[in-house]
Amino acid sequence: MLETLSEKGLVTEEEEYGVWADLNKCIYFARSLSLQGIEGEGHITFREAFPIPVRAYCKPKYVNPNETVIFD
């Protein structure tokens, strides 16, 4: 799931984005998106350099593999 946040941190949009066969890979990519605001070198956060207010998380569910693209 991918949530777009307002400047105040409120959810403005929620979208299901991608289906992963491996929950660990889903968590890896969700964490990468959600933690992009962590302070980096020079004390500049990615969120300051590239303001992309998103939060991502994984939600296990069954999908029909014949009708859905599933990422490995």
C-alpha positions as YAML, in Angstrom:
chain: A
units: angstrom
residues:
- id: 1
  name: MET
  ca: [0.00, 0.00, 0.00]
- id: 2
  name: LEU
  ca: [1.22, 3.48, -0.79]
- id: 3
  name: GLU
  ca: [-0.13, 6.49, 1.05]
- id: 4
  name: THR
  ca: [0.40, 10.06, -0.10]
- id: 5
  name: LEU
  ca: [0.59, 12.50, 2.79]
- id: 6
  name: SER
  ca: [-0.27, 16.18, 3.15]
- id: 7
  name: GLU
  ca: [2.19, 18.70, 4.58]
- id: 8
  name: LYS
  ca: [0.62, 18.06, 8.00]
- id: 9
  name: GLY
  ca: [1.15, 14.30, 7.66]
- id: 10
  name: LEU
  ca: [-2.48, 13.39, 6.94]
- id: 11
  name: VAL
  ca: [-3.28, 10.73, 4.34]
- id: 12
  name: THR
  ca: [-4.62, 12.37, 1.17]
- id: 13
  name: GLU
  ca: [-4.57, 9.30, -1.06]
- id: 14
  name: GLU
  ca: [-4.17, 5.55, -0.61]
- id: 15
  name: GLU
  ca: [-3.31, 3.22, -3.48]
- id: 16
  name: GLU
  ca: [-2.43, -0.43, -3.82]
- id: 17
  name: TYR
  ca: [0.83, -0.54, -5.71]
- id: 18
  name: GLY
  ca: [2.36, -3.83, -6.78]
- id: 19
  name: VAL
  ca: [1.91, -7.37, -5.56]
- id: 20
  name: TRP
  ca: [4.97, -9.25, -4.32]
- id: 21
  name: ALA
  ca: [5.36, -13.03, -4.07]
- id: 22
  name: ASP
  ca: [7.84, -12.66, -1.21]
- id: 23
  name: LEU
  ca: [6.75, -10.62, 1.84]
- id: 24
  name: ASN
  ca: [10.39, -9.87, 2.72]
- id: 25
  name: LYS
  ca: [10.94, -8.19, -0.66]
- id: 26
  name: CYS
  ca: [7.74, -6.19, -0.22]
- id: 27
  name: ILE
  ca: [8.94, -5.01, 3.19]
- id: 28
  name: TYR
  ca: [12.34, -4.08, 1.74]
- id: 29
  name: PHE
  ca: [10.81, -1.79, -0.89]
- id: 30
  name: ALA
  ca: [8.19, -0.39, 1.50]
- id: 31
  name: ARG
  ca: [10.93, 0.52, 4.00]
- id: 32
  name: SER
  ca: [13.04, 2.09, 1.25]
- id: 33
  name: LEU
  ca: [10.16, 4.37, 0.27]
- id: 34
  name: SER
  ca: [9.08, 5.17, 3.82]
- id: 35
  name: LEU
  ca: [12.58, 5.87, 5.16]
- id: 36
  name: GLN
  ca: [13.70, 8.13, 2.33]
- id: 37
  name: GLY
  ca: [13.39, 11.07, 4.73]
- id: 38
  name: ILE
  ca: [16.11, 9.77, 7.07]
- id: 39
  name: GLU
  ca: [19.01, 12.18, 7.49]
- id: 40
  name: GLY
  ca: [21.89, 11.53, 5.12]
- id: 41
  name: GLU
  ca: [25.31, 13.05, 4.58]
- id: 42
  name: GLY
  ca: [25.60, 16.76, 5.30]
- id: 43
  name: HIS
  ca: [22.54, 16.61, 7.55]
- id: 44
  name: ILE
  ca: [20.26, 17.03, 4.53]
- id: 45
  name: THR
  ca: [17.36, 14.61, 4.38]
- id: 46
  name: PHE
  ca: [16.13, 13.18, 1.12]
- id: 47
  name: ARG
  ca: [12.72, 14.59, 2.04]
- id: 48
  name: GLU
  ca: [14.23, 18.10, 2.13]
- id: 49
  name: ALA
  ca: [16.05, 17.61, -1.16]
- id: 50
  name: PHE
  ca: [13.16, 15.80, -2.88]
- id: 51
  name: PRO
  ca: [9.84, 16.47, -1.12]
- id: 52
  name: ILE
  ca: [7.95, 13.23, -1.77]
- id: 53
  name: PRO
  ca: [5.59, 12.77, 1.18]
- id: 54
  name: VAL
  ca: [4.76, 9.07, 1.03]
- id: 55
  name: ARG
  ca: [4.43, 6.15, 3.41]
- id: 56
  name: ALA
  ca: [4.45, 2.54, 2.22]
- id: 57
  name: TYR
  ca: [3.54, -0.70, 3.94]
- id: 58
  name: CYS
  ca: [2.72, -4.29, 3.03]
- id: 59
  name: LYS
  ca: [-0.71, -5.84, 3.34]
- id: 60
  name: PRO
  ca: [-0.86, -9.63, 2.85]
- id: 61
  name: LYS
  ca: [-3.77, -10.81, 0.71]
- id: 62
  name: TYR
  ca: [-4.61, -13.50, -1.81]
- id: 63
  name: VAL
  ca: [-4.79, -12.56, -5.48]
- id: 64
  name: ASN
  ca: [-5.52, -14.65, -8.55]
- id: 65
  name: PRO
  ca: [-2.14, -15.12, -10.30]
- id: 66
  name: ASN
  ca: [-3.92, -15.47, -13.66]
- id: 67
  name: GLU
  ca: [-5.37, -11.95, -13.34]
- id: 68
  name: THR
  ca: [-2.65, -10.12, -11.40]
- id: 69
  name: VAL
  ca: [0.99, -9.29, -12.12]
- id: 70
  name: ILE
  ca: [3.05, -10.65, -9.23]
- id: 71
  name: PHE
  ca: [6.62, -9.40, -8.76]
- id: 72
  name: ASP
  ca: [9.32, -11.88, -7.72]
...
